[in-house]
Amino acid sequence: MDSIDQHILRLMDAGLTDEAIARRIHMGHRTVQRRIEVLMEAFDVSSRFSLGAAAERMGLLEHEAVAEKGRTPSEPERSATACTS
C-alpha cells in the first residue's frame, strides 16, 4: 500500500464518495474505484465499510489528519464571513 492508497482510505473515512476522492486527488473516477477494489481484496473484506473498519484496526487512519468535512491539513478552512455580499 502506498501513500495514495492511505490518502484514499483517509478520504473514505471522512465520508467522501469515489467521485469526490477522484477530484480531490486528481485521479480518474474508475482508477479510484479500482484502487479501492484492490484494497478490499488485500484486506479480505467485501464492503467499503469493512475496509474502513479494517484500516482503523490496523492504525492506518490518522483522524487528526482529516478534518470533519474531508479537508486535509494543507487545505485552509473557508470562513463563512468570506462569502458575504
Secondary structure, DSSP 8 states (H G I E B T S, - for coil): --HHHHHHHHHHHTT--HHHHHHHHT--HHHHHHHHHHHHHHHT-SSHHHHHHHHHHTT---GGGS-TTS--TTS----GGGG--
